[in-house]
Amino acid sequence: MTATIPTTARAAAVRARALADVIRSRATIYPAADVLSAMAVFLETAAESYERTPAPVMDGITVTNTTPFEAGAALMKFQALALDHPSAGISDHVAYLVSAPISRRVPELPALNPVSTQMARQETGIRTRIALLTAELDAATDDEGRRTLLDLLVTLYSKFDRLAAAAVAVDNARPCNRR
């Protein structure tokens, strides 16, 4: 029996490379170019790992819903950079877009429950656009379309992160939350 690379891993590799392209294109215009370049390298590492690591076989059954160790580690390092450098404008949630073909799950965003109705409307709008674009990404068949959708999703996840920070700041400023 020959070891095979599952189609789910190939799809994750394609997404990782497309996201790396998106992030590299942003590195030319954002002040955190070194961080963005490092993020792109981690995504390329994940893509290479997805492409060369055969699916594990357990009791004669090929398991296609696993992430290779090296790919998982690279995505975790990507997320750590995103969390450590919010000025880079990349949400840590976008790493889950790469592994979605394998996990069959989209990134779960926390409920903000903002006090402001304006912020609540913004949250709903962002969540709706993310859901629609994620569905389009799942159906995308060409590289350019995939990159465009990932670029839009990166922007929306960044907006969500900024909205979350603003909602927390507003909530913390309420008199009942002060000591």
C-alpha positions as CSV (number, residue, x, y, z in Angstrom):
1,M,0.0,0.0,0.0
2,T,1.5,3.3,-1.0
3,A,1.2,6.4,1.2
4,T,-1.0,9.1,-0.3
5,I,-1.5,12.8,0.3
6,P,-5.2,13.3,1.0
7,T,-7.1,15.8,-1.1
8,T,-8.0,17.7,2.1
9,A,-4.3,18.2,2.8
10,R,-3.8,19.4,-0.8
11,A,-6.6,21.9,-0.3
12,A,-5.1,23.1,2.9
13,A,-1.7,23.5,1.2
14,V,-3.3,25.5,-1.6
15,R,-5.0,27.8,0.9
16,A,-1.8,28.2,2.9
17,R,0.1,29.3,-0.2
18,A,-2.7,31.7,-1.3
19,L,-2.8,33.2,2.2
20,A,1.0,33.6,2.1
21,D,0.7,35.5,-1.2
22,V,-2.0,37.8,0.4
23,I,0.2,38.5,3.4
24,R,3.3,39.0,1.3
25,S,1.4,41.6,-0.8
26,R,0.5,43.4,2.4
27,A,4.1,43.4,3.5
28,T,4.9,46.0,0.9
29,I,2.5,48.5,2.3
30,Y,2.3,47.8,6.0
31,P,4.8,49.0,8.6
32,A,5.2,45.6,10.1
33,A,6.7,44.1,6.9
34,D,9.2,41.9,8.8
35,V,6.4,40.3,10.8
36,L,4.3,39.8,7.8
37,S,7.2,38.2,5.9
38,A,7.7,35.8,8.8
39,M,4.0,34.9,8.8
40,A,4.2,34.1,5.1
41,V,7.2,31.9,5.7
42,F,5.3,29.9,8.3
43,L,2.4,29.5,5.9
44,E,4.8,28.2,3.2
45,T,6.2,25.8,5.8
46,A,2.7,24.5,6.5
47,A,1.9,24.2,2.8
48,E,5.1,22.1,2.2
49,S,4.3,19.9,5.2
50,Y,0.7,19.3,3.9
51,E,2.0,18.4,0.5
52,R,4.7,16.0,1.5
53,T,3.3,14.2,4.6
54,P,1.3,11.2,3.8
55,A,-1.9,10.5,5.6
56,P,-1.6,8.1,8.5
57,V,-3.1,4.7,8.2
58,M,-4.8,3.1,11.2
59,D,-6.0,-0.5,11.0
60,G,-5.9,-0.3,7.2
61,I,-7.9,2.9,7.1
62,T,-6.4,6.1,5.7
63,V,-7.1,9.0,8.1
64,T,-7.7,12.2,6.2
65,N,-8.7,14.6,8.9
66,T,-5.3,15.0,10.6
67,T,-2.8,17.9,10.3
68,P,0.8,16.9,10.0
69,F,2.8,17.9,13.0
70,E,5.1,20.3,11.1
71,A,2.1,22.1,9.5
72,G,0.3,22.4,12.9
73,A,3.5,23.8,14.5
74,A,3.9,26.4,11.7
75,L,0.3,27.5,11.9
76,M,0.7,27.9,15.7
77,K,3.7,30.0,15.2
78,F,1.8,32.1,12.6
79,Q,-1.0,32.6,15.2
80,A,1.6,33.6,17.9
81,L,3.0,36.2,15.6
82,A,-0.5,37.5,14.8
83,L,-1.3,37.8,18.5
84,D,2.0,39.3,19.5
85,H,1.9,41.9,16.7
86,P,-1.7,43.2,16.3
87,S,-0.3,46.2,14.4
88,A,0.4,43.8,11.5
89,G,-3.3,43.7,10.9
90,I,-3.6,39.9,10.6
91,S,-6.0,38.1,12.9
92,D,-4.9,34.8,14.4
93,H,-8.3,33.4,13.3
94,V,-7.2,33.3,9.7
95,A,-5.0,30.3,10.4
96,Y,-8.1,28.3,10.8
97,L,-9.1,29.1,7.2
98,V,-6.0,27.1,6.1
99,S,-6.9,24.0,8.1
100,A,-10.7,24.2,7.4
101,P,-10.6,21.6,4.6
102,I,-9.1,19.1,7.0
103,S,-11.0,20.0,10.2
104,R,-14.2,20.8,8.3
105,R,-14.7,23.7,10.7
106,V,-14.6,27.4,10.2
107,P,-13.0,29.7,12.8
108,E,-15.3,30.3,15.7
109,L,-15.5,33.9,16.7
110,P,-16.4,34.8,20.3
111,A,-19.7,36.6,20.9
112,L,-19.0,40.2,21.6
113,N,-22.4,41.2,23.1
114,P,-21.6,44.9,22.7
115,V,-23.5,47.4,24.7
116,S,-23.9,49.7,21.8
117,T,-26.5,48.9,19.1
118,Q,-24.2,50.4,16.5
119,M,-21.4,47.9,17.5
120,A,-24.0,45.1,17.6
121,R,-25.0,45.9,14.0
122,Q,-21.3,46.0,12.9
123,E,-20.7,42.7,14.6
124,T,-23.7,41.1,12.7
125,G,-22.6,42.6,9.4
126,I,-19.0,41.4,9.8
127,R,-20.1,37.9,10.8
128,T,-22.5,37.7,7.9
129,R,-19.9,38.8,5.3
130,I,-17.4,36.3,6.8
131,A,-19.9,33.5,6.5
132,L,-20.7,34.3,2.9
133,L,-17.1,34.7,1.9
134,T,-16.0,31.5,3.6
135,A,-18.7,29.6,1.7
136,E,-17.4,31.2,-1.5
137,L,-13.8,30.2,-0.5
138,D,-14.9,26.6,0.0
139,A,-16.3,26.6,-3.5
140,A,-13.4,28.5,-5.2
141,T,-11.6,26.6,-7.9
142,D,-9.1,29.1,-9.2
143,D,-6.0,30.6,-7.5
144,E,-6.9,34.2,-8.2
145,G,-10.4,33.9,-6.8
146,R,-9.0,32.1,-3.7
147,R,-6.5,34.9,-3.1
148,T,-9.1,37.6,-3.5
149,L,-11.5,35.9,-1.1
150,L,-8.7,35.3,1.4
151,D,-7.7,39.0,1.1
152,L,-11.2,40.1,1.9
153,L,-11.5,37.6,4.8
154,V,-8.2,38.8,6.3
155,T,-9.6,42.3,6.2
156,L,-12.9,41.3,7.8
157,Y,-11.2,39.2,10.6
158,S,-9.0,42.2,11.3
159,K,-12.1,44.5,11.5
160,F,-13.7,41.9,13.9
161,D,-10.6,42.0,16.1
162,R,-10.7,45.9,16.2
163,L,-14.5,45.8,16.9
164,A,-13.9,43.3,19.8
165,A,-11.2,45.6,21.3
166,A,-13.6,48.6,21.0
167,A,-16.5,46.7,22.6
168,V,-14.3,45.6,25.5
169,A,-13.1,49.2,26.0
170,V,-16.6,50.5,26.0
171,D,-17.7,47.8,28.4
172,N,-14.8,48.5,30.7
173,A,-15.6,52.2,30.8
174,R,-19.0,51.6,32.1
175,P,-19.4,52.8,35.7
176,C,-20.6,49.4,36.9
177,N,-17.4,47.9,35.8
178,R,-15.1,50.2,37.6
179,R,-13.7,49.7,41.1
